[in-house]
Amino acid sequence: MANDAQAQKILRHLAPINREREKLVTAAWQFDWRLGMKFNAVGLAMTCAILWGASMFLMGLANMIWSGYGQEFVKFMASVYPGYQGPNNFLHVVIGTAYGIADGFVGGFVFAWLYNRVAA
């Protein structure tokens, strides 16, 4: 009986907390169809910059360690980014990463901006 009383006391104490939590979860998932969905342009741009920069870094590093790995990707990126000849040394990996970060940021921002204009 003592355990039941303690459990009831705990549940009475947690009930207001659970009600507040349910309100917050409900508010977080509400969607106003009149406003539509919009991207946070800077947030998407940062995400794309991180992902594309990391891809360029990892591919360049892998190609530097295991020669020939991802060679077609590296050749293609060298044809897209002026001044980037592929990962001959670590400096070229850093240059490719910087290109990836800049390209990912601009591409993500333009995509979000364009989506927000068309979907509005």
Residue pairs with C-beta under 8 A, 6 or more apart in sequence:
31 37
36 119
36 120
37 119
38 116
38 119
38 120
39 111
39 112
39 115
39 116
40 112
41 108
41 109
41 112
41 113
41 116
42 109
44 108
44 109
44 111
44 112
45 104
45 105
45 106
45 108
45 109
45 112
46 105
46 108
47 108
48 104
48 105
48 107
48 108
48 111
49 100
49 101
49 102
49 104
49 105
49 108
50 101
50 104
51 104
52 100
52 101
52 103
52 104
52 107
53 97
53 98
53 100
53 101
53 104
54 100
55 100
56 77
56 96
56 97
56 99
56 100
57 93
57 96
57 97
57 100
59 70
59 73
59 74
59 77
60 74
60 86
60 87
60 92
60 93
60 96
60 97
61 87
61 93
62 69
62 70
63 69
63 70
63 71
63 74
63 86
63 87
64 87
64 88
64 89
64 90
64 93
74 86
74 87
75 86
77 84
77 86
77 96
77 99
78 84
78 85
78 86
81 96
81 99
81 103
83 95
84 92
84 95
84 96
84 99
85 92
86 92
86 96
87 93
87 96
